[in-house]
Amino acid sequence: MFNQILESGFDDIIKKHVIAFGSLFSSVYTMTERNGQTEKRRVPISFGPKEKFIQIIINESGLTDKTHIQMDLPRMGFELINIQYDPGRRLNKLQKKTKIINNVRKQAFSESPYNFTFALYVFSRSMQHNLQVIEQIAPYFTPDFTVTMNMNELYQRVDVPIVLMDIDINEDYEGSFDQRRSIVSVLQFNMKGYIYSPIKTNTTAVIETSDINLFDGLTGNDFILDIGYTGDADIGPSSIIWSPEGDP
């Protein structure tokens, strides 16, 4: 039963949700005033847990025994922290979606609604840069922002809302005076996405044209006694050809 996905091929649906979420924040910048000039800098973003970034910020990495560097801030990170089924968006499981692709009939059962919980982390040295990042993100979520995704062959241009749930700002005061200052903001999002069942392929011939004979003039008290022939109709995928008063 569960190996049907292996037979039909993976669509990487969860991975597509992760990529779509992270790509939203790929163009976030900070502004810094230096010597009467404004310096604009893009904030990099990568996938990973919060604790990993904190350890990289605290610990120095050594290129050589005499050269040590630290992670440059500000920086953003995000991770997928929870996947939960959403019964409020449940559809009829017996419902199927069918589509003909290159004269091959493909179909799958209806999608399963799941909520993907993401956490976005903003790391910075100064509170000013941290708030600048939040001010660029928060106005677009009122409280949701909708992205359009191509899931697989059957489900194209699917609208997926992303809801901003909470913003938490933390500043670390602990440690010695020579320890690097750390300001971390955590933005929690709920992505209302879907997980799709395997796509099955039906290799039977697809009916593209049909011939229909139309009759009228039913008379009599019993079953059909008198039938008058009126014409032929050839119905194709994009046209209807009507031939009145043809030969039966």
C-alpha positions as a Markdown table, in Angstrom:
| # | Residue | x | y | z |
|---|---|---|---|---|
| 1 | Met | 0.0 | 0.0 | 0.0 |
| 2 | Phe | 2.6 | 2.6 | 1.1 |
| 3 | Asn | 5.0 | 1.7 | -1.8 |
| 4 | Gln | 2.6 | 3.2 | -4.4 |
| 5 | Ile | 4.5 | 6.5 | -4.0 |
| 6 | Leu | 7.7 | 4.7 | -4.9 |
| 7 | Glu | 6.2 | 3.3 | -8.0 |
| 8 | Ser | 4.6 | 6.6 | -9.2 |
| 9 | Gly | 7.6 | 8.7 | -8.2 |
| 10 | Phe | 8.2 | 11.3 | -5.5 |
| 11 | Asp | 6.9 | 14.9 | -6.1 |
| 12 | Asp | 8.8 | 16.3 | -3.0 |
| 13 | Ile | 5.7 | 18.0 | -1.8 |
| 14 | Ile | 7.0 | 18.8 | 1.7 |
| 15 | Lys | 10.3 | 20.0 | 0.3 |
| 16 | Lys | 8.4 | 22.4 | -2.1 |
| 17 | His | 6.6 | 23.9 | 0.9 |
| 18 | Val | 9.9 | 24.4 | 2.7 |
| 19 | Ile | 11.5 | 26.1 | -0.4 |
| 20 | Ala | 8.4 | 28.3 | -1.0 |
| 21 | Phe | 8.5 | 29.5 | 2.6 |
| 22 | Gly | 12.2 | 30.3 | 2.6 |
| 23 | Ser | 12.1 | 32.1 | -0.7 |
| 24 | Leu | 9.7 | 34.7 | 0.7 |
| 25 | Phe | 12.5 | 36.2 | 2.8 |
| 26 | Ser | 15.3 | 36.1 | 0.3 |
| 27 | Ser | 15.2 | 39.9 | -0.4 |
| 28 | Val | 15.3 | 41.4 | 3.1 |
| 29 | Tyr | 17.8 | 44.3 | 3.6 |
| 30 | Thr | 19.1 | 46.4 | 6.5 |
| 31 | Met | 20.1 | 50.1 | 6.3 |
| 32 | Thr | 23.1 | 51.6 | 8.2 |
| 33 | Glu | 24.2 | 55.2 | 8.4 |
| 34 | Arg | 28.0 | 55.6 | 8.2 |
| 35 | Asn | 29.9 | 58.9 | 7.6 |
| 36 | Gly | 26.8 | 60.6 | 6.2 |
| 37 | Gln | 26.1 | 57.7 | 3.7 |
| 38 | Thr | 23.5 | 55.0 | 3.8 |
| 39 | Glu | 24.8 | 51.4 | 3.5 |
| 40 | Lys | 22.2 | 48.9 | 2.2 |
| 41 | Arg | 22.9 | 45.2 | 2.8 |
| 42 | Arg | 21.0 | 42.1 | 2.1 |
| 43 | Val | 20.3 | 39.7 | 5.0 |
| 44 | Pro | 21.3 | 36.1 | 4.1 |
| 45 | Ile | 19.0 | 33.3 | 5.0 |
| 46 | Ser | 19.6 | 29.5 | 5.4 |
| 47 | Phe | 17.8 | 26.4 | 6.7 |
| 48 | Gly | 18.8 | 25.2 | 10.2 |
| 49 | Pro | 17.8 | 25.0 | 13.8 |
| 50 | Lys | 18.1 | 28.0 | 16.2 |
| 51 | Glu | 20.7 | 26.3 | 18.5 |
| 52 | Lys | 23.0 | 25.7 | 15.6 |
| 53 | Phe | 23.1 | 29.4 | 14.6 |
| 54 | Ile | 23.6 | 30.5 | 18.2 |
| 55 | Gln | 26.6 | 28.2 | 18.7 |
| 56 | Ile | 28.1 | 29.5 | 15.4 |
| 57 | Ile | 27.6 | 33.1 | 16.6 |
| 58 | Ile | 29.2 | 32.5 | 20.0 |
| 59 | Asn | 32.1 | 30.3 | 18.9 |
| 60 | Glu | 34.9 | 31.6 | 16.7 |
| 61 | Ser | 36.1 | 29.5 | 13.8 |
| 62 | Gly | 39.8 | 29.4 | 13.0 |
| 63 | Leu | 41.2 | 29.6 | 9.5 |
| 64 | Thr | 44.7 | 29.3 | 11.0 |
| 65 | Asp | 46.1 | 29.3 | 14.5 |
| 66 | Lys | 46.4 | 33.1 | 14.4 |
| 67 | Thr | 43.3 | 33.9 | 12.4 |
| 68 | His | 39.8 | 33.6 | 13.9 |
| 69 | Ile | 36.5 | 34.8 | 12.5 |
| 70 | Gln | 32.9 | 35.1 | 13.7 |
| 71 | Met | 29.7 | 34.9 | 11.8 |
| 72 | Asp | 28.7 | 38.2 | 10.3 |
| 73 | Leu | 25.4 | 39.6 | 11.4 |
| 74 | Pro | 22.5 | 40.2 | 10.8 |
| 75 | Arg | 21.5 | 36.9 | 9.5 |
| 76 | Met | 18.2 | 34.8 | 9.2 |
| 77 | Gly | 17.5 | 31.2 | 9.6 |
| 78 | Phe | 14.4 | 29.1 | 9.5 |
| 79 | Glu | 13.2 | 25.5 | 10.2 |
| 80 | Leu | 10.1 | 23.3 | 9.9 |
| 81 | Ile | 9.1 | 22.5 | 13.5 |
| 82 | Asn | 5.8 | 20.7 | 13.1 |
| 83 | Ile | 3.4 | 19.1 | 10.6 |
| 84 | Gln | -0.2 | 18.6 | 11.8 |
| 85 | Tyr | -3.3 | 17.4 | 10.0 |
| 86 | Asp | -6.1 | 20.0 | 9.6 |
| 87 | Pro | -9.6 | 18.3 | 9.8 |
| 88 | Gly | -11.3 | 21.7 | 9.2 |
| 89 | Arg | -10.1 | 21.6 | 5.5 |
| 90 | Arg | -10.8 | 18.0 | 5.0 |
| 91 | Leu | -12.3 | 17.0 | 1.6 |
| 92 | Asn | -14.1 | 13.8 | 0.5 |
| 93 | Lys | -11.5 | 11.1 | 0.2 |
| 94 | Leu | -13.4 | 9.3 | -2.5 |
| 95 | Gln | -13.2 | 12.4 | -4.8 |
| 96 | Lys | -10.7 | 12.1 | -7.6 |
| 97 | Lys | -9.0 | 14.6 | -9.8 |
| 98 | Thr | -8.5 | 13.4 | -13.4 |
| 99 | Lys | -6.4 | 15.1 | -16.2 |
| 100 | Ile | -5.4 | 14.0 | -19.7 |
| 101 | Ile | -1.7 | 14.6 | -20.3 |
| 102 | Asn | -0.2 | 13.7 | -23.7 |
| 103 | Asn | -3.2 | 11.4 | -24.4 |
| 104 | Val | -2.6 | 9.6 | -21.1 |
| 105 | Arg | -5.3 | 9.7 | -18.4 |
| 106 | Lys | -3.8 | 10.5 | -14.9 |
| 107 | Gln | -5.8 | 10.6 | -11.7 |
| 108 | Ala | -5.4 | 10.8 | -8.0 |
| 109 | Phe | -7.5 | 11.0 | -4.9 |
| 110 | Ser | -8.2 | 14.3 | -3.2 |
| 111 | Glu | -5.4 | 16.1 | -1.3 |
| 112 | Ser | -4.9 | 15.8 | 2.5 |
| 113 | Pro | -4.8 | 19.2 | 4.3 |
| 114 | Tyr | -1.8 | 19.7 | 6.6 |
| 115 | Asn | -0.6 | 22.7 | 8.6 |
| 116 | Phe | 3.2 | 23.3 | 8.4 |
| 117 | Thr | 4.6 | 25.3 | 11.3 |
| 118 | Phe | 7.7 | 27.2 | 10.5 |
| 119 | Ala | 10.0 | 29.3 | 12.8 |
| 120 | Leu | 12.0 | 32.2 | 11.3 |
| 121 | Tyr | 14.9 | 33.4 | 13.3 |
| 122 | Val | 16.5 | 36.9 | 13.0 |
| 123 | Phe | 20.0 | 37.3 | 14.5 |
| 124 | Ser | 21.6 | 40.7 | 14.8 |
| 125 | Arg | 24.0 | 42.7 | 16.9 |
| 126 | Ser | 21.8 | 45.8 | 17.2 |
| 127 | Met | 18.1 | 46.2 | 18.0 |
| 128 | Gln | 17.8 | 48.6 | 15.1 |
| 129 | His | 18.7 | 46.0 | 12.5 |
| 130 | Asn | 16.5 | 43.4 | 14.1 |
| 131 | Leu | 13.5 | 45.7 | 14.0 |
| 132 | Gln | 14.2 | 46.7 | 10.4 |
| 133 | Val | 13.9 | 43.1 | 9.4 |
| 134 | Ile | 10.7 | 42.7 | 11.2 |
| 135 | Glu | 9.2 | 45.9 | 9.7 |
| 136 | Gln | 9.9 | 44.5 | 6.2 |
| 137 | Ile | 8.1 | 41.2 | 6.9 |
| 138 | Ala | 5.2 | 42.0 | 9.2 |
| 139 | Pro | 3.2 | 44.4 | 6.9 |
| 140 | Tyr | 2.6 | 41.7 | 4.3 |
| 141 | Phe | 0.9 | 39.3 | 6.7 |
| 142 | Thr | -2.6 | 40.6 | 7.6 |
| 143 | Pro | -2.5 | 38.1 | 9.1 |
| 144 | Asp | -1.9 | 35.8 | 6.1 |
| 145 | Phe | 0.0 | 36.0 | 2.8 |
| 146 | Thr | -0.9 | 33.7 | 0.0 |
| 147 | Val | 1.7 | 32.0 | -2.3 |
| 148 | Thr | 0.9 | 30.1 | -5.5 |
| 149 | Met | 2.7 | 26.8 | -6.0 |
| 150 | Asn | 2.9 | 24.1 | -8.6 |
| 151 | Met | 2.6 | 20.8 | -6.7 |
| 152 | Asn | 2.6 | 18.1 | -9.4 |
| 153 | Glu | 1.1 | 17.3 | -12.8 |
| 154 | Leu | -2.5 | 17.3 | -11.6 |
| 155 | Tyr | -2.3 | 20.2 | -9.2 |
| 156 | Gln | -1.0 | 23.4 | -10.8 |
| 157 | Arg | -1.2 | 26.9 | -9.4 |
| 158 | Val | -2.4 | 26.0 | -5.9 |
| 159 | Asp | -3.0 | 28.9 | -3.5 |
| 160 | Val | -1.4 | 28.3 | -0.1 |
| 161 | Pro | -2.0 | 30.8 | 2.7 |
| 162 | Ile | 0.8 | 31.5 | 5.3 |
| 163 | Val | -0.3 | 33.0 | 8.6 |
| 164 | Leu | 2.0 | 35.0 | 10.9 |
| 165 | Met | 1.2 | 33.6 | 14.4 |
| 166 | Asp | 3.6 | 35.3 | 16.8 |
| 167 | Ile | 6.7 | 37.5 | 17.0 |
| 168 | Asp | 9.0 | 37.1 | 20.0 |
| 169 | Ile | 12.1 | 39.3 | 20.6 |
| 170 | Asn | 14.9 | 38.1 | 22.9 |
| 171 | Glu | 18.1 | 39.8 | 24.0 |
| 172 | Asp | 20.8 | 37.9 | 25.8 |
| 173 | Tyr | 22.1 | 39.8 | 28.8 |
| 174 | Glu | 24.0 | 36.9 | 30.4 |
| 175 | Gly | 27.7 | 36.3 | 30.1 |
| 176 | Ser | 30.8 | 38.4 | 30.5 |
| 177 | Phe | 31.3 | 41.9 | 29.3 |
| 178 | Asp | 33.6 | 40.8 | 26.4 |
| 179 | Gln | 31.0 | 38.3 | 25.2 |
| 180 | Arg | 29.3 | 39.2 | 21.9 |
| 181 | Arg | 25.8 | 40.7 | 22.2 |
| 182 | Ser | 23.1 | 38.5 | 20.7 |
| 183 | Ile | 19.6 | 39.7 | 19.8 |
| 184 | Val | 17.2 | 37.0 | 18.4 |
| 185 | Ser | 13.7 | 37.4 | 17.1 |
| 186 | Val | 11.5 | 34.4 | 16.5 |
| 187 | Leu | 8.6 | 34.7 | 14.0 |
| 188 | Gln | 6.3 | 31.7 | 14.0 |
| 189 | Phe | 4.2 | 31.0 | 10.9 |
| 190 | Asn | 1.5 | 28.5 | 10.0 |
| 191 | Met | 1.5 | 27.4 | 6.3 |
| 192 | Lys | -1.9 | 25.8 | 5.3 |
| 193 | Gly | -0.6 | 23.4 | 2.7 |
| 194 | Tyr | -1.5 | 19.9 | 1.3 |
| 195 | Ile | 0.1 | 16.5 | 0.9 |
| 196 | Tyr | -1.0 | 14.6 | -2.2 |
| 197 | Ser | -1.7 | 11.0 | -2.9 |
| 198 | Pro | 0.2 | 9.1 | -5.7 |
| 199 | Ile | -0.8 | 9.7 | -9.3 |
| 200 | Lys | -2.1 | 6.7 | -11.1 |
| 201 | Thr | -1.8 | 6.4 | -14.9 |
| 202 | Asn | -4.5 | 4.8 | -17.0 |
| 203 | Thr | -3.2 | 3.6 | -20.4 |
| 204 | Thr | -6.6 | 2.9 | -21.9 |
| 205 | Ala | -7.6 | 4.8 | -25.0 |
| 206 | Val | -9.1 | 8.2 | -24.6 |
| 207 | Ile | -12.3 | 8.9 | -26.4 |
| 208 | Glu | -11.8 | 12.0 | -28.5 |
| 209 | Thr | -14.7 | 11.8 | -31.0 |
| 210 | Ser | -18.2 | 10.4 | -30.8 |
| 211 | Asp | -21.0 | 10.1 | -33.3 |
| 212 | Ile | -24.5 | 10.9 | -32.0 |
| 213 | Asn | -27.8 | 10.2 | -33.8 |
| 214 | Leu | -30.7 | 12.5 | -32.7 |
| 215 | Phe | -34.3 | 11.5 | -33.1 |
| 216 | Asp | -37.7 | 13.1 | -32.4 |
| 217 | Gly | -41.4 | 12.5 | -33.1 |
| 218 | Leu | -42.2 | 10.0 | -30.4 |
| 219 | Thr | -45.9 | 9.1 | -30.7 |
| 220 | Gly | -48.4 | 6.5 | -29.6 |
| 221 | Asn | -49.7 | 5.2 | -26.4 |
| 222 | Asp | -47.3 | 2.3 | -26.1 |
| 223 | Phe | -43.5 | 2.3 | -26.1 |
| 224 | Ile | -41.6 | 4.0 | -29.0 |
| 225 | Leu | -43.7 | 3.3 | -32.1 |
| 226 | Asp | -42.7 | 6.1 | -34.5 |
| 227 | Ile | -39.2 | 7.6 | -34.6 |
| 228 | Gly | -38.3 | 10.4 | -37.0 |
| 229 | Tyr | -34.6 | 10.8 | -37.9 |
| 230 | Thr | -33.4 | 14.4 | -37.8 |
| 231 | Gly | -29.6 | 14.4 | -38.3 |
| 232 | Asp | -26.0 | 13.5 | -37.2 |
| 233 | Ala | -23.6 | 15.3 | -34.9 |
| 234 | Asp | -19.8 | 14.6 | -34.7 |
| 235 | Ile | -18.5 | 15.9 | -31.3 |
| 236 | Gly | -14.8 | 16.3 | -30.9 |
| 237 | Pro | -12.6 | 17.9 | -28.2 |
| 238 | Ser | -13.0 | 21.4 | -29.5 |
| 239 | Ser | -15.7 | 21.3 | -32.2 |
| 240 | Ile | -19.2 | 20.2 | -33.0 |
| 241 | Ile | -20.1 | 19.3 | -36.6 |
| 242 | Trp | -23.9 | 19.1 | -37.2 |
| 243 | Ser | -25.3 | 17.4 | -40.4 |
| 244 | Pro | -29.1 | 17.8 | -40.5 |
| 245 | Glu | -31.3 | 15.4 | -42.3 |
| 246 | Gly | -28.6 | 12.8 | -42.8 |
| 247 | Asp | -29.2 | 9.2 | -43.6 |
| 248 | Pro | -29.9 | 7.0 | -40.6 |
